[in-house]
Amino acid sequence: MRRMALIAALTLVAVAVPTAAAENVEPAAQGERLAKEGDDLYRKGAYSEALRKFEAAMAAGQVTPAILYQTGNCYKVVMSDSGRELELKKKAMPLLEAEITSGRGGIESHYYLAAIYIHNLEDPVKGVDVARKGVALVERPDPSLRRPVENLFRAARLYEFLGEDEKSAAMDEDFLEAAGISPVAVDRASLRLSREKLGAYLMRKSEFSRAAAIFEAIVKAEPVRDVDRHQWGLALLRGGKPEEAAKAWRGAVSDEWRTELAYLDKAVMRYVQAGNPASSTKFPGAEALADQDLAAKIIEAGAAVREHKQKADSEAKARNEAAVMEETRRREQVLAMSPEERKARWEKKKAEMAASGKGASSGGQESPPARGAAQIPGKSEEWMAAERDFFHLLEEYIERGQLIRMYCFQSGLSDLVFR
């Protein structure tokens, strides 16, 4: 009996132990699964869904520095909750510091900690110190440190934190190249940020063709990115392709940017139509002017264009009035003639027309032309020169990255751009 009881007890223990282990393992496995699902959604930019998965993963006990960091970003993007973002990232800090101190922390850990110090705690001294340690890992000849592919993006940011723009740009290029052949999906936000940073660097280096290709890639991937559409057009404009720049700006999606870029489109096309002048005779050296001085010169040049237009309008009005008076006088003369005089006058005019080869088709009665305004002549050379000056200066202003909608509206220049 005692033996049977012992066997039964041992059997119960044997059954109970695996059951208890299963109860402990299942939540952990569930947490890992939720974290993986959240990470996949995060990479796609589905931050609301990712946030729910991350919160569920942490509730299941899956709390890692990466999850805390990414969940913080989700709160900022989805809810604009910077307080909750900071709270979560502060929770990640001791975990990250422990990883780095123990030697287990790789490029990812150094990037997360440096970014928290610099962007969230505004402590660049500590952030730069962590970034410097992270760069030491980047420069080791160990390819495993650069996996997953996002570690190349993080390495580029670490170099950026240290102010080493050239190395940061080179790492961004490596990241984008690797992302293009990666068998797994690459974090969407990292791709965009890397392209934006590389595009800005290429703009500073005056490599406009390459910069245009970078910004075009951003817009094709995310058509709603009108801020990058502006940079795309700007790179084309600064690269000597104003018509292509105007075309790029016409695809704006948001209402606000559509209006802004419509101004740039129209101004640049008017610049092209004015002769795409390489320089201005009245305003030479515009590229050397400070922004404020250039803005003042644009207003001055706009006033000159308006002056020529007003002069042309005034002269056209005077010519019209003179033409109307002359027509009135001629009609009065004709009406005062007798039928015989009218017929004789017509016969004389018909003979003159026949001699000149113009012919006649009036049936013997003179029909005066209808009254109306005299045709306004084309722009004078002076007027066209003033417009070249104006659009030359405005194009220089646009090339500097300035948005001109509000400036033109407040300065009374909108009609000169859109007329």
C-alpha positions as CSV (number, residue, x, y, z in Angstrom):
1,M,0.0,0.0,0.0
2,R,2.8,2.3,0.9
3,R,4.6,1.5,-2.3
4,M,1.5,2.2,-4.3
5,A,1.0,5.5,-2.5
6,L,4.6,6.5,-3.2
7,I,4.3,5.7,-6.9
8,A,1.1,7.6,-7.1
9,A,2.7,10.6,-5.4
10,L,5.7,10.5,-7.7
11,T,3.3,10.3,-10.7
12,L,1.5,13.4,-9.4
13,V,4.8,15.3,-9.1
14,A,5.9,14.2,-12.5
15,V,2.6,15.4,-14.0
16,A,2.6,18.6,-12.0
17,V,6.1,19.8,-12.8
18,P,5.6,19.9,-16.6
19,T,2.3,21.6,-16.2
20,A,3.8,24.3,-14.0
21,A,6.6,24.7,-16.5
22,A,4.1,25.0,-19.3
23,E,2.3,27.7,-17.4
24,N,5.5,29.7,-17.0
25,V,6.7,29.2,-20.6
26,E,3.5,30.0,-22.4
27,P,3.3,33.7,-21.3
28,A,6.9,34.2,-22.2
29,A,6.3,32.6,-25.6
30,Q,3.2,34.7,-26.1
31,G,5.2,37.8,-25.1
32,E,7.9,37.0,-27.7
33,R,5.2,36.4,-30.3
34,L,3.5,39.7,-29.6
35,A,6.8,41.6,-29.6
36,K,7.7,40.1,-33.0
37,E,4.3,41.1,-34.4
38,G,4.7,44.6,-32.9
39,D,8.1,44.9,-34.5
40,D,6.8,43.9,-37.9
41,L,4.0,46.5,-37.7
42,Y,6.5,49.1,-36.4
43,R,8.7,48.5,-39.4
44,K,5.7,49.1,-41.7
45,G,4.9,52.3,-40.0
46,A,1.6,51.0,-38.6
47,Y,2.3,52.6,-35.2
48,S,-1.2,52.4,-33.7
49,E,-1.3,48.6,-34.2
50,A,2.3,48.2,-33.1
51,L,1.5,50.1,-29.9
52,R,-1.2,47.6,-29.0
53,K,1.1,44.7,-29.6
54,F,4.0,46.2,-27.6
55,E,1.7,46.9,-24.6
56,A,0.4,43.4,-24.7
57,A,3.9,42.0,-25.0
58,M,5.1,43.9,-22.0
59,A,2.0,42.8,-20.0
60,A,3.1,39.3,-20.8
61,G,6.5,40.0,-19.3
62,Q,8.4,40.8,-22.5
63,V,10.2,44.0,-21.5
64,T,13.3,44.8,-23.4
65,P,15.1,48.1,-24.1
66,A,14.1,47.9,-27.8
67,I,10.4,47.4,-26.9
68,L,10.5,50.2,-24.4
69,Y,12.2,52.5,-26.9
70,Q,9.9,51.7,-29.8
71,T,6.7,51.9,-27.6
72,G,7.8,55.3,-26.6
73,N,8.1,56.4,-30.2
74,C,4.6,55.0,-30.9
75,Y,3.2,57.1,-28.1
76,K,4.8,60.2,-29.5
77,V,3.7,59.5,-33.1
78,V,0.2,58.2,-32.4
79,M,-0.8,60.3,-29.4
80,S,1.7,63.1,-29.4
81,D,2.4,62.0,-25.8
82,S,5.9,63.1,-25.1
83,G,5.5,62.5,-21.4
84,R,4.7,58.8,-21.8
85,E,7.5,58.5,-24.4
86,L,10.0,59.9,-22.0
87,E,8.8,57.7,-19.2
88,L,9.3,54.5,-21.3
89,K,12.6,55.6,-22.6
90,K,13.8,56.4,-19.1
91,K,12.8,52.8,-18.1
92,A,15.0,51.6,-21.0
93,M,18.1,53.5,-19.9
94,P,19.3,51.2,-17.0
95,L,18.7,48.2,-19.1
96,L,20.7,49.7,-21.9
97,E,23.5,50.8,-19.6
98,A,23.7,47.3,-18.1
99,E,24.0,45.8,-21.6
100,I,26.8,48.2,-22.5
101,T,28.7,47.9,-19.2
102,S,28.6,44.1,-19.5
103,G,29.9,44.1,-23.0
104,R,26.6,42.6,-24.4
105,G,25.4,45.9,-25.8
106,G,25.9,46.2,-29.6
107,I,25.3,49.1,-32.0
108,E,21.6,49.1,-31.3
109,S,22.0,49.6,-27.5
110,H,24.5,52.4,-28.0
111,Y,22.3,54.2,-30.5
112,Y,19.2,53.9,-28.4
113,L,21.0,55.3,-25.3
114,A,22.8,58.1,-27.1
115,A,19.5,59.1,-28.8
116,I,17.7,59.2,-25.5
117,Y,20.4,61.4,-24.0
118,I,20.5,63.8,-26.9
119,H,16.9,64.0,-28.1
120,N,14.9,63.3,-24.9
121,L,17.1,64.4,-22.0
122,E,18.9,67.1,-23.9
123,D,22.2,66.0,-22.5
124,P,24.6,66.0,-25.5
125,V,27.7,65.5,-23.4
126,K,26.6,62.0,-22.2
127,G,25.0,61.3,-25.6
128,V,28.2,62.0,-27.4
129,D,30.2,59.9,-25.0
130,V,27.9,56.9,-25.7
131,A,27.9,57.6,-29.4
132,R,31.7,57.5,-29.4
133,K,31.7,54.1,-27.8
134,G,29.2,52.9,-30.3
135,V,31.3,54.1,-33.2
136,A,34.2,52.1,-31.8
137,L,32.0,49.0,-32.4
138,V,31.0,50.2,-35.9
139,E,34.7,50.4,-36.8
140,R,35.5,46.9,-35.7
141,P,36.1,44.4,-38.6
142,D,33.2,42.2,-37.4
143,P,30.4,42.0,-39.9
144,S,28.0,40.5,-37.4
145,L,27.9,43.8,-35.6
146,R,26.2,45.3,-38.6
147,R,23.3,42.9,-38.6
148,P,20.4,43.4,-38.8
149,V,20.5,45.9,-41.7
150,E,19.0,48.7,-39.4
151,N,22.3,48.7,-37.6
152,L,23.8,50.5,-40.6
153,F,21.2,53.2,-40.1
154,R,22.0,53.3,-36.4
155,A,25.7,53.6,-37.2
156,A,25.0,56.5,-39.5
157,R,23.1,58.3,-36.7
158,L,25.9,57.7,-34.2
159,Y,28.3,59.4,-36.6
160,E,25.8,62.2,-37.0
161,F,25.7,62.6,-33.2
162,L,29.5,63.1,-33.3
163,G,29.2,65.6,-36.2
164,E,31.0,63.4,-38.6
165,D,28.7,64.1,-41.6
166,E,30.9,62.5,-44.3
167,K,31.1,59.2,-42.4
168,S,27.4,59.4,-41.6
169,A,26.5,59.9,-45.2
170,A,28.7,57.0,-46.3
171,M,26.9,54.8,-43.7
172,D,23.5,56.0,-45.0
173,E,24.5,54.9,-48.5
174,D,25.6,51.5,-47.2
175,F,22.3,51.2,-45.4
176,L,20.2,52.1,-48.4
177,E,22.1,49.8,-50.6
178,A,21.7,46.9,-48.1
179,A,18.1,47.7,-47.7
180,G,17.5,47.4,-51.4
181,I,18.6,43.8,-51.4
182,S,17.4,42.8,-47.9
183,P,15.3,39.6,-47.9
184,V,13.2,41.0,-45.0
185,A,11.3,44.2,-44.7
186,V,13.4,47.2,-43.5
187,D,12.0,49.7,-41.1
188,R,10.1,52.3,-43.2
189,A,10.8,55.3,-41.0
190,S,14.6,54.5,-40.9
191,L,14.6,54.3,-44.7
192,R,12.9,57.7,-45.0
193,L,15.1,59.4,-42.4
194,S,18.2,58.0,-43.9
195,R,17.2,59.3,-47.4
196,E,16.3,62.7,-46.0
197,K,19.7,63.0,-44.2
198,L,21.6,61.8,-47.2
199,G,19.7,64.1,-49.5
200,A,20.4,67.1,-47.3
201,Y,24.1,66.2,-47.2
202,L,24.2,65.9,-51.0
203,M,22.5,69.3,-51.3
204,R,25.2,70.8,-49.1
205,K,27.8,69.2,-51.2
206,S,26.1,70.6,-54.4
207,E,25.6,67.1,-55.7
208,F,22.1,68.1,-56.9
209,S,21.5,65.3,-59.4
210,R,22.1,62.6,-56.7
211,A,20.1,64.6,-54.2
212,A,17.1,64.8,-56.6
213,A,17.2,61.1,-57.1
214,I,17.2,60.5,-53.3
215,F,14.2,62.8,-52.7
216,E,12.3,61.4,-55.6
217,A,12.7,58.0,-54.1
218,I,11.2,59.2,-50.8
219,V,8.2,60.7,-52.7
220,K,7.6,57.6,-54.7
221,A,7.6,55.5,-51.6
222,E,5.4,58.0,-49.6
223,P,3.5,60.4,-52.0
224,V,2.2,62.3,-49.0
225,R,5.7,63.5,-48.1
226,D,5.2,67.0,-49.7
227,V,8.0,68.4,-47.6
228,D,10.4,66.0,-49.4
229,R,8.6,66.8,-52.7
230,H,9.7,70.4,-52.1
231,Q,13.3,69.3,-51.6
232,W,13.1,67.1,-54.8
233,G,12.1,70.1,-56.9
234,L,14.6,72.3,-55.2
235,A,17.4,69.9,-56.0
236,L,16.3,69.9,-59.7
237,L,16.1,73.7,-59.7
238,R,19.6,74.1,-58.2
239,G,20.8,71.5,-60.7
240,G,19.8,73.7,-63.6
241,K,16.5,71.9,-64.4
242,P,13.8,74.5,-63.6
243,E,11.0,72.9,-65.8
244,E,11.5,69.5,-64.2
245,A,11.4,71.2,-60.8
246,A,8.1,72.8,-61.6
247,K,6.7,69.5,-62.8
248,A,7.8,67.8,-59.5
249,W,6.1,70.4,-57.5
250,R,2.8,69.9,-59.3
251,G,2.2,66.5,-57.6
252,A,1.6,68.0,-54.1
253,V,-1.0,66.1,-52.0
254,S,-1.9,68.2,-49.0
255,D,-3.9,71.4,-49.4
256,E,-1.3,73.6,-47.7
257,W,1.7,72.3,-49.7
258,R,-0.3,72.3,-52.9
259,T,-0.7,76.1,-52.6
260,E,2.9,76.6,-51.5
261,L,4.3,74.6,-54.4
262,A,1.9,76.2,-56.9
263,Y,3.6,79.5,-56.1
264,L,7.0,78.0,-56.7
265,D,5.8,76.2,-59.9
266,K,4.4,79.4,-61.4
267,A,7.4,81.6,-60.4
268,V,9.9,79.2,-61.9
269,M,7.9,78.8,-65.1
270,R,7.7,82.6,-65.4
271,Y,11.4,82.7,-64.9
272,V,11.8,80.3,-67.8
273,Q,9.4,82.2,-70.0
274,A,11.2,85.5,-69.2
275,G,14.3,84.0,-70.8
276,N,15.8,82.0,-67.9
277,P,18.3,84.8,-67.4
278,A,21.8,83.9,-66.1
279,S,22.1,87.3,-64.5
280,S,20.3,90.6,-64.0
281,T,21.6,93.8,-65.5
282,K,19.9,95.9,-62.8
283,F,20.6,93.6,-59.9
284,P,23.9,91.9,-60.4
285,G,25.4,89.7,-57.7
286,A,22.1,88.7,-56.2
287,E,23.6,85.4,-55.0
288,A,25.8,87.4,-52.6
289,L,22.9,89.2,-50.9
290,A,21.7,88.3,-47.5
291,D,18.1,86.8,-47.5
292,Q,16.6,90.0,-46.0
293,D,18.4,92.2,-48.6
294,L,17.4,89.9,-51.4
295,A,13.7,90.0,-50.3
296,A,13.9,93.9,-50.4
297,K,15.4,93.8,-53.9
298,I,12.6,91.6,-55.1
299,I,10.0,94.1,-53.8
300,E,11.9,96.9,-55.6
301,A,12.1,94.9,-58.8
302,G,8.3,94.1,-58.5
303,A,7.5,97.8,-58.2
304,A,9.5,98.4,-61.4
305,V,7.4,95.7,-63.2
306,R,4.2,97.2,-61.9
307,E,5.3,100.7,-63.0
308,H,6.0,99.5,-66.6
309,K,2.6,97.7,-66.7
310,Q,0.8,100.8,-65.5
311,K,2.6,102.9,-68.1
312,A,1.7,100.4,-70.8
313,D,-1.9,100.4,-69.6
314,S,-2.1,104.2,-69.6
315,E,-0.6,104.4,-73.1
316,A,-3.0,101.7,-74.4
317,K,-5.9,103.6,-72.8
318,A,-4.8,106.8,-74.5
319,R,-4.5,105.1,-77.9
320,N,-7.9,103.5,-77.5
321,E,-9.5,106.8,-76.7
322,A,-7.8,108.5,-79.7
323,A,-9.0,105.6,-81.9
324,V,-12.5,106.0,-80.7
325,M,-12.5,109.7,-81.3
326,E,-11.1,109.3,-84.8
327,E,-13.7,106.6,-85.6
328,T,-16.5,108.9,-84.3
329,R,-15.2,111.8,-86.4
330,R,-15.1,109.6,-89.5
331,R,-18.6,108.3,-89.0
332,E,-19.9,111.8,-88.6
333,Q,-18.3,112.8,-91.9
334,V,-19.8,109.8,-93.7
335,L,-23.3,110.5,-92.2
336,A,-23.1,114.1,-93.3
337,M,-22.5,113.2,-97.0
338,S,-25.3,112.9,-99.6
339,P,-26.0,109.5,-101.2
340,E,-24.1,110.6,-104.3
341,E,-21.1,111.7,-102.4
342,R,-21.1,108.5,-100.4
343,K,-21.3,106.4,-103.6
344,A,-18.5,108.4,-105.3
345,R,-16.3,108.0,-102.1
346,W,-16.9,104.3,-102.1
347,E,-16.1,103.9,-105.8
348,K,-12.8,105.7,-105.2
349,K,-12.0,103.5,-102.3
350,K,-12.9,100.4,-104.2
351,A,-10.6,101.4,-107.1
352,E,-7.8,102.0,-104.6
353,M,-8.3,98.5,-103.1
354,A,-8.4,96.9,-106.5
355,A,-5.2,98.6,-107.4
356,S,-3.6,97.4,-104.2
357,G,-4.9,93.8,-104.8
358,K,-7.0,93.7,-101.6
359,G,-10.4,93.6,-103.5
360,A,-13.8,94.7,-102.1
361,S,-17.0,93.0,-101.2
362,S,-19.3,95.6,-99.7
363,G,-22.0,95.9,-102.5
364,G,-21.5,99.6,-103.0
365,Q,-22.0,100.9,-99.5
366,E,-19.2,101.8,-97.1
367,S,-19.6,99.9,-93.8
368,P,-17.5,101.5,-91.1
369,P,-15.7,99.1,-88.7
370,A,-17.4,98.5,-85.4
371,R,-16.3,100.6,-82.5
372,G,-14.0,98.9,-80.0
373,A,-10.8,99.2,-78.1
374,A,-7.5,99.5,-80.0
375,Q,-5.4,96.4,-79.7
376,I,-2.9,96.6,-76.8
377,P,0.6,96.2,-78.2
378,G,3.1,93.7,-76.8
379,K,5.4,94.4,-73.9
380,S,8.1,96.9,-74.3
381,E,11.8,95.9,-74.1
382,E,12.0,97.8,-70.8
383,W,9.0,96.0,-69.4
384,M,10.4,92.6,-70.3
385,A,13.8,93.5,-68.9
386,A,12.1,94.5,-65.6
387,E,10.3,91.1,-65.5
388,R,13.6,89.3,-66.1
389,D,15.1,91.2,-63.2
390,F,12.2,90.4,-61.0
391,F,12.0,86.7,-61.8
392,H,15.8,86.4,-61.6
393,L,15.8,87.7,-58.1
394,L,12.7,85.6,-57.1
395,E,14.3,82.4,-58.5
396,E,17.5,83.1,-56.5
397,Y,15.3,83.4,-53.4
398,I,13.5,80.1,-54.2
399,E,16.8,78.3,-54.7
400,R,17.7,79.1,-51.1
401,G,14.8,77.0,-50.0
402,Q,12.5,79.8,-49.2
403,L,8.7,79.3,-49.5
404,I,7.2,82.4,-51.1
405,R,3.4,82.1,-50.8
406,M,3.1,84.2,-47.6
407,Y,6.0,86.5,-48.6
408,C,4.3,87.3,-52.0
409,F,0.9,87.7,-50.4
410,Q,2.2,90.1,-47.7
411,S,4.4,92.0,-50.2
412,G,1.6,92.4,-52.8
413,L,3.5,90.3,-55.4
414,S,1.1,87.5,-56.0
415,D,-0.5,89.1,-59.1
416,L,3.0,89.5,-60.7
417,V,3.6,85.8,-60.3
418,F,0.2,84.5,-61.4
419,R,-0.7,87.2,-64.0
